[in-house]
Amino acid sequence: RENMIHVRSILPDLFALTRFLVPVAFTDVAVDIGEQFLNRSLAQSANVVNTLASFGLAYVLVKFCVGVLGETKHVGLVLVKDRRSWLKTWSYCTVMALVTCFLLIIIAVTPLGQLLFERLHHVTPSVGHMAQVALLFMCAYPLLDMTAWIHVGILLQWQYSSIAGIAFLADILTQMLSVGILLHTPLLCTNVIAIPIL
């Protein structure tokens, strides 16, 4: 009987913990689902191998550069207590994101990109050029990613994980809808690499 009373007393805590953790887990899964859907859109192109290779090279480079900014979720979770601390952390993270954006632009428009893609990765000039184009399209990604993650951290701090989960679900649905629409436009023939990025 004591065990039954103990189980009943912890059930509300377990329910609250589950209600908090399920949306948090969904935010991590949502990113992977979105990436798979973007890869599927690239498979519709006429030159699938080159398109996937160039997008993969550019996307991995962007994710590598953005890796540090992904920790802004923890910055929002721990360091943001009021409007003043939000402004300080957001300003600092914005400067980091802008430096990353600038670095990606330099790689995309200078011979450094050719060196990085064609010489170090040993890809053909057409794949290297397409990777540089994709990188140029994705140069704003660090700023968007940082902004999203710092606010996810703030939402988690105030235990609004369901809002973060709903936002990531909306992100996936928006990606699916926009890619579905863009696959039926001339971009499929002219510039397929822009479809998953836009």
matplotlib code that plots the C-alpha trace (Angstrom):
import matplotlib.pyplot as plt

x = [0.0, 2.9, 4.3, 1.0, 0.9, 4.5, 3.7, 0.7, 2.7, 5.4, 2.9, 2.3, 6.1, 6.6, 3.8, 5.3, 8.8, 7.4, 5.4, 8.7, 11.0, 8.9, 8.9, 12.7, 13.4, 11.3, 13.4, 16.4, 14.6, 12.9, 16.3, 17.1, 13.7, 14.1, 17.5, 16.2, 13.4, 15.8, 17.9, 14.9, 14.2, 17.7, 17.2, 14.6, 17.4, 18.7, 22.2, 21.5, 25.1, 26.7, 23.8, 23.8, 27.6, 27.8, 25.0, 26.5, 29.9, 28.4, 26.0, 28.6, 30.9, 28.0, 27.1, 30.8, 31.0, 27.7, 28.6, 29.8, 26.6, 24.5, 25.6, 23.6, 20.7, 22.6, 23.4, 19.7, 19.0, 21.6, 22.6, 19.5, 17.6, 16.2, 16.0, 19.5, 21.2, 19.2, 20.6, 24.1, 24.1, 22.2, 24.6, 27.6, 26.1, 25.1, 28.7, 29.8, 27.2, 28.0, 31.7, 30.7, 28.5, 31.4, 33.7, 31.2, 30.8, 34.6, 34.8, 31.8, 33.1, 36.9, 39.5, 39.6, 36.4, 37.9, 40.9, 38.7, 36.3, 38.3, 41.7, 41.1, 38.0, 39.1, 35.8, 35.3, 35.2, 31.5, 30.7, 33.1, 31.4, 27.9, 29.1, 30.2, 26.9, 25.1, 27.4, 26.5, 22.8, 23.4, 25.5, 22.7, 22.1, 24.4, 22.5, 19.1, 20.3, 21.8, 18.6, 16.4, 18.6, 19.1, 15.3, 14.8, 17.0, 14.9, 11.7, 13.2, 14.3, 10.7, 9.5, 7.8, 9.2, 5.9, 6.2, 9.7, 8.4, 5.5, 7.9, 10.1, 7.1, 6.0, 9.6, 9.4, 5.9, 7.1, 10.1, 8.0, 5.4, 8.0, 10.1, 6.9, 5.9, 9.5, 9.8, 7.1, 8.9, 11.6, 14.2, 14.1, 15.8, 17.8, 19.1, 18.0, 20.5, 18.4, 15.3, 16.3, 18.0, 15.1]
y = [0.0, 2.4, 1.7, 2.5, 5.8, 6.6, 5.8, 8.0, 10.9, 10.8, 10.4, 14.1, 14.7, 12.1, 13.5, 17.0, 15.7, 13.8, 16.8, 18.8, 16.3, 15.0, 18.4, 18.8, 15.4, 16.3, 19.4, 17.2, 14.7, 17.4, 18.7, 15.2, 14.8, 18.1, 17.2, 13.9, 15.8, 18.3, 15.4, 13.9, 17.1, 17.0, 13.5, 15.0, 16.7, 15.4, 15.1, 13.6, 12.5, 15.9, 17.8, 15.7, 15.8, 19.6, 20.2, 17.7, 19.4, 22.9, 21.8, 19.9, 23.0, 25.2, 22.8, 22.7, 26.5, 26.7, 24.0, 26.5, 28.6, 25.5, 26.0, 29.2, 27.1, 26.6, 30.3, 31.2, 28.5, 29.6, 33.2, 35.0, 36.2, 39.5, 41.9, 43.3, 39.9, 38.9, 41.9, 41.3, 37.6, 38.2, 40.9, 38.7, 35.7, 37.9, 39.1, 35.5, 34.5, 37.5, 36.5, 33.0, 34.4, 36.5, 33.5, 31.5, 34.3, 34.5, 30.7, 30.9, 33.8, 33.5, 30.9, 29.7, 27.8, 26.2, 25.2, 23.8, 21.9, 20.9, 20.3, 19.1, 17.1, 16.1, 16.8, 18.0, 21.7, 21.6, 20.0, 22.5, 25.4, 24.1, 23.7, 27.3, 28.4, 26.4, 27.9, 31.4, 30.6, 29.3, 32.1, 33.6, 30.3, 30.9, 34.1, 32.3, 29.2, 31.3, 33.3, 30.2, 28.3, 31.2, 31.6, 27.8, 28.0, 30.9, 28.9, 25.8, 28.0, 29.1, 25.5, 26.3, 23.3, 22.6, 26.0, 25.0, 21.6, 23.3, 25.7, 22.9, 21.0, 24.2, 24.4, 20.9, 21.5, 24.8, 23.0, 20.2, 22.7, 25.0, 22.2, 20.6, 23.9, 24.7, 21.2, 22.3, 25.5, 26.2, 26.0, 22.2, 22.6, 25.8, 25.8, 22.8, 23.4, 26.5, 24.4, 22.9, 26.1, 28.4]
z = [0.0, 0.7, -2.7, -4.3, -2.5, -3.5, -7.2, -7.1, -5.6, -8.3, -11.3, -11.7, -11.7, -14.3, -16.4, -16.2, -17.1, -20.1, -21.2, -21.1, -22.7, -25.6, -27.5, -26.7, -28.2, -31.2, -31.9, -32.3, -34.5, -36.5, -37.8, -39.1, -40.8, -42.5, -43.8, -45.3, -47.0, -48.5, -49.9, -51.4, -53.3, -54.7, -56.0, -58.5, -60.5, -63.9, -62.5, -59.2, -58.2, -58.9, -57.3, -54.1, -53.9, -54.3, -51.8, -49.4, -49.5, -49.0, -46.3, -44.3, -44.4, -43.2, -40.4, -39.4, -39.2, -37.4, -34.9, -32.3, -32.8, -32.0, -28.4, -28.3, -27.1, -23.9, -23.8, -23.9, -21.4, -18.8, -19.4, -20.4, -17.3, -18.4, -21.3, -20.7, -20.5, -23.7, -25.5, -24.4, -25.4, -28.6, -29.6, -28.9, -30.7, -33.7, -34.1, -34.1, -36.7, -38.9, -38.8, -39.9, -42.6, -43.9, -43.9, -45.9, -48.4, -48.8, -49.5, -51.9, -54.1, -54.0, -55.2, -51.6, -52.4, -55.5, -53.4, -50.7, -52.8, -55.9, -54.5, -51.0, -51.8, -55.3, -57.0, -60.6, -61.3, -62.1, -58.7, -57.0, -58.7, -57.8, -54.1, -54.1, -55.5, -52.8, -50.1, -51.4, -51.1, -47.5, -46.2, -44.1, -42.4, -39.4, -38.5, -38.7, -36.9, -34.0, -33.6, -33.6, -31.1, -28.6, -28.4, -28.1, -25.0, -23.6, -24.2, -22.4, -19.5, -19.0, -19.6, -22.8, -24.6, -26.4, -28.2, -29.4, -30.5, -32.4, -34.0, -35.3, -36.6, -38.4, -39.8, -41.2, -42.7, -44.3, -45.8, -47.2, -48.7, -50.2, -51.7, -53.0, -54.7, -56.0, -57.6, -60.0, -61.1, -63.7, -60.9, -61.2, -64.6, -64.2, -60.7, -58.7, -55.9, -54.9, -54.1, -50.8, -49.7, -50.5]

ax = plt.figure().add_subplot(projection="3d")
ax.plot(x, y, z, "-o")
ax.set_aspect("equal")
plt.show()
